[in-house]
Amino acid sequence: MPVRVRHGATALLALSVLCLTAACGGGGDGEEGKPAADAPAASAEPLTAEQMAAAVLVLEDLPSGWAKTSAPTSEEPSPRAAEPECQPLADLLGSKVGGVEAGGNADFQQDGGRTELTQQVFTFPGSGAADRVAAIGEAVEACPTVNVTVEGNEVPVKIARTDVPKIGQTSQSFAMTLALAPGVEVTADLVVAQEGTGFTRVAFVNDGGAEARKTHADLVTRVGDRFVEGVRG
């Protein structure tokens, strides 16, 4: 099957569009992040377009050496997991989460494309964003491995929790390793997080950039700060 390797972290994982795709908080131990003590009460109303745009990382938030890029889009069917309990993970390999269109996204690269960072922001009414993060956390626990059908091809995926700073009110962090072909694997570090009715997913793909890999936790914090600030307004 054709494998497009460096077209953004989103495209890499989805073999079309991953987006994940929040670099922000991740529960490496499966616990939920705690909101700041002085955080304003969260509204149950969906985010506005302005809030979602403000919650997306901008180039100025990143250290020097990063460049803004763009990932291709895809009209392919949403990825499907072989096991129903693993579907929340398969959803992260598509251009939508829970059938909801992203309200804002950004793609960045470093080291000539060897290191990539992608963020998308979505919104759900009521408790939908928190429910989505919780469902993903449950799937991470239940699915250390999962077979996902992407663009008509079955791709074996390994899941492992990671330990990065938490962001927002709840968050989960984990790595997804896709076996694209015999002997060819790609790993992306993902974070999904919720603040109010906002949901973000972030993918960090590093193909040999050792220095950038060391700063992953710092990148998560930067994305998280932007996400929470944008949602709160």
Buried (B, 14 or more C-beta within 10 A) or exposed (E): EEEBEBBBBBBBBBBBBBBBBBBBBBBBEEEBBEBEEEBEEBEEEBBEEEBBBBBBBEEEBBEEEBEEBEBEEBEBEBBBBBBEBBBBBBBBBBBBBBEBEBBBBBBBBBBEBBBBBBBBBBBBEEEBBBBBBBBBBBBBEBBEEBBBBBBEEEBBBBBEBBEBBBBBBBBBBBBBBBBBEEEEEBBBBBBBBBBBBBBBBBBBBBBEBEEBEEBBBBBBBBBBBBBBEBBBE
